[in-house]
Amino acid sequence: MMRTDRWLTVDELAGYLKLSRSKLYRMAQDGDVPASKVASQWRFDRDEIDQWMKSQRLDADDGTCTESNTEKRGEG
């Protein structure tokens, strides 16, 4: 069965992540969130967003992102 909700609009993702549209636009333009631009509209792959969100988790030991800790250890 094909998922019809794979690609999210800015409005849909803003609701999903509980962020403002303006913050999400800035993050997309700065490359801080995985995004694709089609014509003049941003689209976001739900699976990529979920993976990205998991990579943003804080390490309980030192308050840094898990992704950064992995790079420090040479695993990334």
C-alpha positions, -999 to +999 in steps of 0.1 A: +000+000+000+014+034-010+016+061+016+000+093+004+013+115+032+050+110+027+057+145+015+047+172+039+041+209+032+055+237+055+021+240+072+018+202+077+054+199+091+050+230+113+020+213+129+038+179+131+068+194+148+049+221+168+071+249+152+061+282+137+061+284+099+086+312+099+111+292+120+106+262+097+112+283+066+144+297+081+156+262+091+149+249+055+167+278+039+197+274+062+198+237+055+192+229+092+163+205+084+161+180+055+140+196+028+135+197-010+123+228-029+100+222-058+095+253-078+090+279-050+075+255-024+093+235+003+085+198+007+097+175+035+100+137+035+083+124+067+108+095+071+138+119+067+122+142+093+117+114+117+153+103+113+165+139+117+145+144+148+160+112+164+195+125+156+187+157+175+182+139+208+203+152+237+228+130+255+218+129+291+254+130+303+266+162+288+235+179+271+249+176+236+233+161+205+237+124+200+249+130+165+278+152+178+288+127+204+290+100+177+313+122+156+335+129+186+340+092+191+349+087+154+318+067+147+301+091+124 
